[in-house]
Amino acid sequence: MSDSSGKLKLGALVALVVGSMIGGGIFSLPQNMAASAGVGAVLIGWAITAVGMLTLAFVFQTLANRKPDLDGGVYAYAKAGFGDYMGFSSAWGYWISAWLGNVGYFVLLFSTLGYFFPVFGEGNTPAAIIGASLLLWAVHFLVLRGIKEAAFINLVTTVAKVVPLVLFALICLFAFKLDIFTADIWGRGTPELGSVMNQVRNMMLVTVWVFIGIEGASIFSSRAEKRADVGKATVIGFVTVLLFLVLVNVLSLGIMTQPELAKLQNPSMAAVLEHVVGHWGAVLISVGLIISLLGALLSWVLLCAEIMFAAAKDHTMPAFLRRENANQVPANALWLTNAMVQVFLVITLFSSSTYLSLIYLATSMILVPYLWSAAYAFLLALRSETYEQALAERKKDLIIGAIALLYAIWLLYAGGVKYLLLSALLYAPGAILFAKAKREAGQPIFTNVEKLIFAAVVIGALVAAYGLYDGFLTL
């Protein structure tokens, strides 16, 4: 699992990627997809997503191998390629995305427990928030005991959560009915879905949410036993998760019709299996989801702390986030992260609409770091940097980088202006920490170009704030 120095081996890195990618999203996939697209659009969307996300996985693999000196993954690439403020913004955006996702996980976890204990309701009742808060701090103190121990528990929960997914796929494979699957391929019977292009666009934000975590191994690159394992873990983890996601989504569409699936309550996988085998199917999936969410929470709490710590180590974030405890855990980064999760858990108590909005907001926050990583890989190949003796590889990486970059731009478009503006509202306050880090380093805060970028972010944030106040933007 890990050697005596506490370094993470390939198995642990793959588990971090799979563990952070398979959280709650896959268990709600049948309903989430059916609500936005028919069978044909789903298949087109998955084809685009598979190519786009695979090129992103290759981007992280290439950068891990070609830039072994850059620890911390996504944010380090943005900083090396596009300057300090872009690096900071990537770390900040990634961090916010990660803990917002954790808030979503807590709500979904207690919503699932609500299946057995009605007092938890949809995951945002007072009892659910108290339960979620207790669990949050239990995970917090577990992580404070050490990264290695937490990574081992993550490995165990990753194995446990894959078992119900395999069972679901096998059972649904035998129950699959082609006539249900082909009944209304283009969703014409449900005109509110819109055109096929619209359906593809709408389903693709959901696909990004279920793939967040693909960069998990690159965030922990400094703790890997072998640098080459970081890239391998990214690709192995990606292919494994893609297979599960497509199977769960496509097989469900041959069990129940698209309108039936769209009406299900989440976790919709439980209802699909219950439709085939009866009540025990729902119980099996619900238990699998609970284990899955606990494991994903652990992965994401680790990732949140690690990204802030890595950014503080090279003076992108303020020095107080560099502090480690006796177990070499970035304690201050962990306290800051979980304090934010706690605040937002309390907010969900008063705003019942926040769960899905949080998921979409978390997704749009992570698109910027993905965009900069793809752009940096493309830039390296374009400049022939690190490719002096490898012309064939350069051509291949140039094509992969270009596709990944186009995909990242398309995702920003698919997300729409609303989430871009709301992201600006969360990006703008980060400048306070950026200014603090720059002062500590005795450097001027912004370069001239960065001043223009920051001005654009502030304008976006002001528009979003006014939009929320006036009501033309909603969370």
Residue pairs with C-beta under 8 A, 6 or more apart in sequence:
1 9
1 11
1 12
1 151
1 152
1 155
2 8
2 9
2 12
2 148
2 151
2 152
2 225
3 9
3 225
6 146
6 147
6 148
6 223
6 328
7 223
7 224
7 225
8 16
8 148
8 151
8 220
8 223
8 224
8 225
9 225
9 229
10 225
10 226
10 229
10 232
10 233
11 155
12 151
12 152
12 154
12 155
13 216
13 217
13 220
13 224
13 229
13 230
13 233
14 217
14 233
14 236
14 237
14 240
15 151
15 154
15 155
15 158
16 151
16 154
16 216
16 217
16 220
16 233
16 237
16 299
16 302
17 213
17 214
17 216
17 217
17 233
17 234
17 236
17 237
17 238
17 241
18 158
18 162
18 237
18 240
18 241
19 154
19 155
19 157
19 158
19 161
19 213
19 216
19 295
19 296
19 298
19 299
20 212
20 213
20 216
20 296
20 299
20 300
20 303
21 210
21 211
21 212
21 213
21 214
21 216
21 237
21 238
21 241
22 158
22 161
22 162
22 165
22 241
22 244
22 292
22 296
23 101
23 105
23 213
23 292
23 293
23 296
23 297
23 299
23 300
24 104
24 105
24 108
24 109
24 267
24 289
24 292
24 293
24 296
25 32
25 206
25 209
25 210
26 165
26 210
26 244
26 245
26 248
26 269
26 292
27 266
27 267
27 268
27 269
27 270
27 285
27 288
27 289
27 292
28 108
28 266
28 267
28 268
28 269
29 206
29 210
29 245
29 248
29 249
29 252
29 268
29 269
30 248
30 249
30 252
30 253
30 256
30 261
30 264
30 268
30 269
30 271
30 272
31 261
31 262
31 263
31 264
31 265
31 266
31 268
32 206
32 266
32 268
33 42
33 203
33 206
33 249
33 261
34 252
34 253
34 258
34 259
34 260
34 261
34 262
34 264
35 261
35 262
36 193
36 199
36 202
36 203
36 206
37 45
37 187
37 193
37 199
37 200
37 202
37 203
38 184
38 185
38 186
38 187
38 188
38 190
38 193
38 196
38 199
38 258
39 181
39 182
39 184
39 185
39 186
39 187
39 253
39 258
40 185
40 186
40 187
40 196
41 186
41 187
41 193
41 196
41 199
41 200
41 203
42 199
42 203
42 249
42 250
42 253
43 250
44 196
44 200
45 199
45 200
45 203
45 204
45 207
46 207
46 245
46 246
46 249
46 250
48 200
48 204
48 407
49 204
49 207
49 208
49 211
50 242
50 246
51 403
51 407
52 403
52 404
52 407
52 410
52 411
53 207
53 211
53 214
53 238
53 242
53 407
54 238
54 242
55 374
55 400
55 401
55 403
55 404
55 407
56 214
56 370
56 373
56 374
56 404
56 407
56 408
57 214
57 234
57 235
57 238
58 235
58 400
58 404
59 373
59 374
59 377
59 400
59 401
59 404
60 73
60 214
60 215
60 217
60 218
60 230
60 231
60 234
60 373
61 230
61 231
61 232
61 234
61 235
62 231
62 377
62 397
62 400
62 401
63 70
63 77
63 218
63 373
63 376
63 377
63 380
64 73
64 217
64 218
64 221
64 227
64 228
64 230
64 231
64 234
65 227
65 228
65 231
66 380
66 386
67 76
67 77
67 80
67 380
67 386
68 221
68 227
70 76
70 77
70 80
70 221
71 221
71 222
71 310
71 313
72 91
72 219
72 221
72 222
72 306
72 307
72 310
72 311
72 313
72 314
73 215
73 218
73 219
73 221
73 307
73 310
73 373
74 90
74 91
74 94
74 215
74 218
74 219
74 307
74 369
74 370
74 372
74 373
75 87
75 88
75 90
75 91
75 94
75 307
75 310
75 311
75 316
75 369
76 87
76 310
76 314
77 90
77 372
77 373
77 376
77 377
78 86
78 87
78 89
78 90
78 369
78 372
78 373
78 376
79 86
79 87
79 88
79 90
79 314
79 316
80 87
80 376
81 372
81 375
81 376
81 379
81 380
82 372
82 375
82 376
83 447
83 449
83 450
84 316
84 434
84 438
84 447
84 450
85 434
85 446
85 447
85 450
85 453
85 454
86 372
86 450
86 453
87 311
87 316
88 311
88 316
88 317
88 430
88 433
88 434
88 437
89 368
89 427
89 430
89 457
90 368
90 369
90 372
90 373
91 307
91 308
91 310
91 311
91 316
91 317
91 369
92 427
92 430
92 433
92 434
93 365
93 366
93 368
93 369
93 423
93 426
93 427
94 307
94 365
94 366
94 369
95 304
95 307
95 308
95 337
96 362
96 365
96 426
97 212
97 362
97 363
97 365
97 366
97 369
98 300
98 303
98 304
98 307
98 337
98 362
99 300
99 304
99 337
99 338
99 340
99 341
99 344
100 344
100 358
100 361
100 362
100 365
101 212
101 300
101 358
101 359
101 362
102 297
102 300
102 301
102 304
102 341
103 341
103 344
103 345
103 348
103 358
104 355
104 358
104 359
104 362
105 293
105 296
105 297
105 300
106 123
106 132
106 135
106 136
106 297
106 341
106 345
107 122
107 123
107 124
107 128
107 132
107 348
107 355
107 358
108 123
108 266
108 267
108 289
108 293
108 355
109 123
109 132
109 135
109 289
109 290
109 293
109 294
109 297
110 120
110 123
110 124
110 128
110 131
110 132
111 120
111 121
111 122
111 123
111 128
111 266
112 123
112 267
112 286
112 289
112 290
112 293
113 120
113 123
113 128
113 131
113 290
114 120
114 121
114 122
114 123
114 128
115 270
115 282
115 286
116 286
119 125
119 127
119 128
120 127
120 128
120 131
121 127
121 128
122 128
122 352
122 355
123 132
123 355
124 348
124 349
124 352
124 354
124 355
126 349
129 345
129 346
129 348
129 349
132 345
133 342
133 345
135 297
136 338
136 341
136 342
136 345
137 338
139 297
139 298
139 301
140 301
140 334
140 335
140 338
142 149
142 150
142 153
142 298
143 150
143 298
143 301
143 302
143 305
143 329
143 334
144 325
144 327
144 329
144 331
144 334
145 327
145 329
146 327
146 328
146 329
147 223
147 302
147 306
147 327
147 328
147 329
150 298
150 301
150 302
151 302
153 295
153 298
154 295
154 298
154 299
154 302
157 291
157 292
157 294
157 295
157 298
158 295
160 288
160 291
160 295
161 288
161 291
161 292
161 295
162 244
163 288
164 284
164 285
164 287
164 288
165 244
165 248
165 288
167 284
168 248
168 251
168 269
168 272
168 273
168 285
169 244
169 247
169 248
169 251
171 273
171 276
171 277
171 281
172 247
172 251
172 252
172 254
172 255
172 272
172 273
172 276
173 251
175 254
175 255
175 276
176 251
176 254
176 255
177 254
177 255
178 254
180 253
180 254
180 255
180 256
180 257
181 253
181 254
183 189
183 257
184 190
184 257
184 258
186 196
187 193
187 196
187 199
187 258
189 259
190 258
190 259
190 262
193 199
193 202
194 202
201 413
201 414
202 414
204 410
204 411
204 414
205 360
205 363
205 411
205 414
205 415
207 245
208 363
208 366
208 367
208 411
209 359
209 360
209 362
209 363
210 241
210 245
211 238
211 241
212 362
212 363
212 366
213 299
213 300
213 303
214 234
214 237
214 238
215 234
215 369
215 370
215 373
216 234
216 237
216 299
216 303
217 224
217 229
217 230
217 231
217 233
217 234
217 237
218 230
218 234
219 303
219 306
219 307
219 310
220 230
220 302
220 306
221 227
221 230
222 310
224 230
248 269
252 261
252 268
252 269
252 272
253 261
255 272
255 275
255 276
256 264
256 272
256 275
261 268
261 272
264 271
264 272
265 271
267 285
267 286
267 289
269 285
269 289
270 281
270 282
270 285
270 286
270 289
271 282
273 281
273 282
273 284
273 285
274 281
274 282
275 281
301 334
301 337
301 338
304 333
304 334
304 337
305 329
305 330
305 333
305 334
305 337
306 330
306 333
308 317
308 321
308 330
308 333
308 336
308 337
309 321
309 322
309 324
309 330
309 333
311 317
311 321
312 318
312 319
312 320
312 321
312 322
312 330
312 333
312 437
313 322
315 437
315 440
315 441
316 434
316 437
317 433
317 437
318 433
318 436
318 437
318 440
319 437
319 440
320 332
321 330
321 332
321 333
321 336
322 330
322 332
323 330
323 331
323 332
324 330
324 331
325 331
344 354
344 358
347 354
348 354
348 355
348 358
351 475
353 474
353 475
354 475
357 475
360 415
360 419
361 419
361 422
361 423
361 426
361 475
363 415
363 419
364 412
364 415
364 419
364 420
364 422
364 423
365 423
365 426
367 408
367 411
367 412
367 415
368 423
368 427
370 408
370 411
371 405
371 408
371 409
371 412
373 404
374 401
374 404
374 405
374 407
374 408
375 401
375 405
375 408
377 397
377 400
377 401
377 404
378 398
378 401
378 402
378 404
378 405
379 385
379 401
380 386
380 387
380 397
380 401
381 387
381 394
381 397
381 398
381 401
382 398
382 401
384 394
387 393
387 394
387 397
412 420
418 473
420 460
421 460
421 461
421 463
421 464
421 467
421 473
422 464
422 473
422 475
423 460
424 457
424 458
424 459
424 460
424 461
424 463
424 464
425 460
425 461
425 464
425 465
425 468
427 457
427 460
427 461
428 457
428 458
428 460
428 461
431 454
431 457
434 445
435 445
438 444
438 445
439 445
446 454
464 473
467 473
468 474
468 475
